[in-house]
Amino acid sequence: STKSHQNFCKKYDLPFTLLSDEERTTLAKYEVLVDKLMYGKPVQKTLRTTFLVNEKGMIERIWEEVDPDQNASEILAYIQK
């Protein structure tokens, strides 16, 4: 939610805005929503995915099923190549 994003930004003193997609429109367009069963009930979950968008606004690289503890260093290594 927008509120949880604001709290996260405050907690970690982030110098940028995090976007929220409460209606899941963008998530659907990027095809990162999956249907799963949770305790026998169907739910939609978001796949942890990172998209690197280049200066022309095009997706240059996609990392799927990312580990949040490792993803930033992987992206930095890719960019520095």
LINWO-V544371 format. One record per backbone hydrogen bond with DSSP energy under -0.5 kcal/mol. NH is the residue of the N-H (numbers start at 1). CO is the residue of the C=O. Records with the same first field share a line. If there is no record, write none. Layout:
NH=CO, CO
//
This chain:
5=1
6=2
7=3
8=4
9=5
10=6
11=7
12=8
13=9, 10
14=9
24=21
28=24
29=25
30=26
31=28
32=27
34=45
36=43
38=41
41=38
43=36
45=34, 43
47=32, 45
49=47
50=63
52=61
53=51
54=52, 58
57=54
60=52, 58
61=52
63=50
64=62
65=48
66=48
68=66
70=67
71=67
72=68
74=70
75=71
76=72
77=73
78=74
79=75
80=76
81=77, 78
//
